[in-house]
Amino acid sequence: MGVLYLEGGAMEYTGAEYHCWRCGRLTTVYTWAGHEMWGKAAPPPGKPASIKWIYSRTAEGSYWANTCLHCGVVIGDWYLYDEPGAPFAVPYTDQLN
């Protein structure tokens, strides 16, 4: 995981490599300052093409989600932010404070 500067964007995005659950290929997933799980606030300028506004039955609404660069499937925020070992998870010890 690291800070990525995307062409044409004035904002930093944090990216991580992630194995797509459907096609199994590595894809880059992103988050940005102020983004929350199932966040509705639009991403900053320079948004990667793989971040899309989608509807999710699990989240019971629409939100900005990562999608696989190869097959287009949604990579849900639960797997990126809340599951143990998720690339953007807050360590459990930080949640205790």
N, C-alpha and C positions, 0 to 999 in steps of 0.2 A: 504494500500500500504506500502511496506517496502523493505528493502534490503535483498535479498536472496543469500545465498552462495550455489552454485550448486556443487554436488559431481564431482570431477575431473576437475573442472574449476578453473582457476587462476583469473577470473574476476568476479566482482560483477554484478549481474543483478537485476534490480528493478522489482518487481512483484506486481500484483494486482489481486484480485478476480473479475471475470466478468461473467455475465450471458450470456450464448451462445444464440444467436438469433434463432438458429434452434431447439436445444434440450432442452433449458431452464435451463440446469444444470450449476452450478458454475464451472468455469475453471480458471486456472491461466494464465494470459497474462504477457508478459515480455517486457522490454526495457533495453538498456544498454548505457553507456557513448558514446556519439558521434553518436548514432542512430538518424536518421531523418525520418519523415514520408515518406513512400515509398522508404526507403533507400536501396541502392544497395550494400553498403559495407558489407562484410561478418561479421556475429557476431563473437565475441571472442570465444576462446576454451571453452568447457564445455557447448555448446549451448543446451538449452532444446529441447527435441524431438518434442515439439509442434511448434517450429519455423521452418518454411519451406520456400524454394524458390518457389514462385508461380507466375503465370501469372494472371494479373488482367485487364479486359477490362476497368474498371473505371479508373485505374491508367495508362492505355495504355502502359503497360510494365510489366516486372517481378521485384519482390522485395522480401525481407525477411519479411514474415508475420507470425503472430500468428495464430494458428489453435486451435480448441476445442480439449481438451484431450479426450473427450468422443465420439463425433460423427465425428470429423475430418474437419468440415466446417471451411473455412477461416473467421477469425474475422478481418475485414479490418482496416487499419490504421486510416481511417477517424473517426471511432467510438472510437478509443483509444487515438487519439491525438488532434482532431480538433472539435469534437462535444461538445457542452456545457455539463459540468460534466464528460467529458472523464477522465479516470484514469491517463493519461500521458499528459493532456492538460496544456499548459502554461497559467497561469491566465491572463485574458484580460488586467488587469492593467499593467502587465509586458510587454505586447506587445506595449504599448503606449510609453515606454521610448526609 
